[in-house]
Amino acid sequence: YVGIAVISIIVVPIIFHSLKWYHILVAYVIAPVLAFCNSYGSGLTDWSLASNYGKIAILTFSYWVGLQNGGVIAGLASCGLVMSILDTAAGLMGDFKTGYLTLTSPRSMFFSQVIGTAMGCVITPLVFWIFHSAYKLGDPEGSYPAPYALMYLVLCGCDCDQLTDSAAEKIRDQV
């Protein structure tokens, strides 16, 4: 976890310039506590609240960075970061629960999760790239309108500043 956090602290600010190294550090420090809460709740109810924690990350980080400094992109990127950590933890908890019920070794369940996560790190960007090059993603008139993207975008904009016409134009400029 610490190794991946260090890599993220170095790489993510290069990709998303509005996020600084200390934003990523704070996200990685807070994430284990949230991951425990999410995994516990997911284990009891089979319902992961990672997306809700992601929305809280949007509100927190977009407000912290501010609209003028790229808060929309920072909020969306931090949402993805926090959601990926929390969802992986909840998925692992569900796998351990299934492994317990089927008398499967916890070690094999853990390594299966690691292998699946590593494969997802390669396969998911490739599938996204194929869809992005073949279709107009996010276009309301296209095959894949992505309505949640607009909701998350508005959530970032509302938190950065009051959503006036000039603020909406700044949001469109950032995206």
N, C-alpha and C positions, 0 to 999 in steps of 0.2 A: 504494500500500500504506500509506504513511504517512497519507494523508488518511483512508482507511477506518479505520485504527487510531485516529486521533484521534476520529473520529465514534463508534467503538465504545467508546472510553474514556469518552466523555461519556454515551452513550445506554444501554449495557448495565447500568451500575449503577443507572440509574433504573428499568429493567425488573426486574432481579434485585437486590434490596436487599442481599443477603448478599455479592455480589461488589463489591469496591471498585475504584477506578480503577487502583490499582497491581497488582491481580490481572490485569486485562485487559492492562495494559502488559507484564507479565511474559509472558503468553501470546503477545502479538504479538512480543516480542523473541525468544522461543524458537522460535516457529513456523517461521521461514524455515529454520533448521537442520534441524528435523524434516521440513519439506516437501522439502528437498533429499534427505534420506535416504529418505523415502518415495517420492519420484519416481524416484530412482535404482533402488531395489528394484523398484518397479512397472514401470519400463522393462525391467528384466532378466527379470522373472518374470510380468508381467501380473497381479500380485496386489498390491492396495493394502493396506497395513497401517494405514490411517487409523483404523480402529476400535480397534486395539490401542493406538495412541498416545492415542486418546480415553479409553481405560480408564486409562492412566497419568495423564492429566490429571484424571480423576475422583479417583484416589487422592491425587494431589498437592494439588489445590485443596480437596477436602473435608477433608483432614487439616489443611491450612493455615488454613482458616476455622474448623473445629471444629463439632461437632454443635449446641452451644448457640447458635452465631451463624448458623445456617442453612447448615451445610456440605453438606447433601444437595442443596439447590437450587444452591449454588455449584458443586458437583462436576458436576452434570448440565449446567448452563449452560456451564461451561468445557469440558466434553466436546464439546458441540455447537459451540462456537466453534473449538476446535482441530481437530475433525474436518472442519468446513467448509473451513478453510484448507488442510489437508493433502489433502483429497479433490479440491479444485479444482486444486491444483498437480499431483497425480498424473493427473487427467483431462486437463489441458493437456499434460503430457508424453506421454500416450498419443495425444492428437490430433496433436502434432508428429511422433510416430513414424509414425502413419498418413499424415500429410501427406508425410513424407519418402518413404515407400514408394509413394505415388501421385503423386509429383512435384507436389504442391500447394504453393502459395506459403505460407511460414511466416506472412506478414502476414495472409493471408486466414484461416488457421487460428486465429491469435490473435484477430482481430476476431470470428470466428464464436464463439469461446469467450466473449468478452466479451458479445456479444449474447445467447447462450444463458444465461449466468449472470444477466444483467439480467432476462431473461424469467422465469427460475426464481425470482428474488426476488419477483416479483409473482404468478406462477401457483401456486407451492407453498403459500404461506399461504392462498390462496383455496381450493385443493383441501382442505387440512387443515381449514379452517373449515367447508366443506361436509360432510366426513366427520364432523367433531366434532358438528355440529348434527343430522346424520341418524342416526348410530349411536352406541352406547355404546363409545367407544374405551377399551381397557384392561380392560373387564369380562370376567372369565374365562368367563362364560356368554354373552357377546355374539358378534356376527359377527367382530369384530376384537379378539381377546384381548390382543395385544401382549405376548407372553411375554418378549421381550428387555427391556421396560421394567422388569419386576420384577427381572430379573437386574442391570440397571444400578442400580436403587434399592437393592438389597441390597449391591452393591459400594460405594456411597456410605456406607451405614449401617455397614458393617463397618469402613470406614476411619476414620470420624469417632470412634467409640468402640467399645468392645466391645458387640456386639449383644445386649443384655439386653432383658428385657421393657419396661423403662422407656425404653430407647433406641429400641426398635421403635415404641413409642407416640409418641415425639417425632418420629420419621421420618414416621409417618402424619399427625401434626399439621402438619408442614411441607408435605406434599404435599396 
